[in-house]
Amino acid sequence: MLYAMEINPTTFPPARLFNISQLLNVVLPLMMSGAALIFLVMTLYGAFNLLTHGDNPEAIKKAYSTIVFAVVGLVIVIASFVGVKLIGKLLGVGNILP
């Protein structure tokens, strides 16, 4: 049978993903980068609201809560990453995440 393109790991990079752990090693760092980007945007948004709504106490409270929620979200993401690495080491599993 004649194929248009031979699929092997050297010509087609997605062919290198053979199991779920290799897929997670690709996807999870992208998700961590996305979480860091969302943290940055939310922190800047809260800081902008804090600076521009100086006279309104309710808006200041909302801006502080936006910043606090962004920090709490980042802490949760980092704690989950560290937790997965720790559980992997305790169970003797190989490289779960990069």
C-alpha positions in Angstrom: 0.0 0.0 0.0 1.3 3.5 -0.8 1.0 6.2 1.8 1.3 9.9 1.3 3.6 10.3 4.2 5.3 7.9 6.5 4.6 8.6 10.1 7.6 8.1 12.4 8.9 10.2 15.4 11.5 11.9 13.3 9.2 13.3 10.6 6.0 13.7 12.7 6.7 14.9 16.3 3.2 14.0 17.7 4.1 10.3 17.0 6.5 10.5 19.9 3.6 10.5 22.3 3.1 6.9 23.1 1.4 6.9 26.5 -0.4 9.2 28.9 2.7 10.2 30.9 4.5 11.5 27.8 1.3 13.5 26.9 1.2 14.9 30.4 4.9 15.9 30.2 4.0 18.0 27.2 0.6 19.4 28.3 1.2 20.2 32.0 4.1 22.6 31.6 1.9 24.5 29.1 -0.8 24.6 31.6 1.6 25.9 34.3 2.7 28.7 31.9 -0.9 29.5 31.3 -1.6 29.7 35.0 1.4 32.0 35.5 0.1 34.2 32.7 -3.4 34.4 34.2 -1.8 35.2 37.6 0.1 38.1 36.0 -3.0 39.4 34.2 -5.2 39.2 37.2 -2.6 40.9 39.4 -2.2 43.7 37.0 -6.0 44.1 36.6 -6.3 44.3 40.4 -3.5 46.8 40.7 -5.0 48.9 37.9 -8.4 48.9 39.7 -6.7 49.8 43.0 -4.9 52.7 41.4 -7.8 54.1 39.5 -10.6 53.7 42.1 -8.9 55.6 44.9 -12.0 57.2 46.4 -14.5 54.3 46.3 -13.9 51.9 49.3 -16.0 49.2 47.7 -13.9 49.2 44.5 -10.7 49.2 46.6 -12.0 46.1 48.5 -12.9 44.4 45.1 -9.4 45.2 43.8 -7.7 43.8 46.9 -9.8 40.6 46.6 -8.9 40.2 43.0 -5.2 40.4 43.9 -5.7 38.0 46.8 -7.6 35.5 44.6 -4.8 35.6 42.0 -2.2 34.9 44.7 -4.3 32.1 46.2 -4.8 30.6 42.7 -1.0 30.7 42.0 -0.3 29.1 45.4 -2.8 26.3 44.6 -1.2 25.6 41.2 2.3 25.5 42.7 1.2 23.3 45.6 -0.5 20.9 43.2 2.7 20.7 41.1 4.9 20.1 44.2 2.4 17.6 45.5 2.4 15.5 42.3 6.2 15.5 42.2 6.3 14.5 45.9 3.8 11.7 45.5 5.6 10.5 42.4 8.9 10.3 44.4 7.3 8.6 47.4 5.7 6.0 45.2 8.8 5.4 43.2 7.3 6.4 39.9 9.7 7.8 37.3 9.6 11.3 36.0 5.9 12.3 36.2 6.4 15.9 35.4 9.4 17.8 34.0 
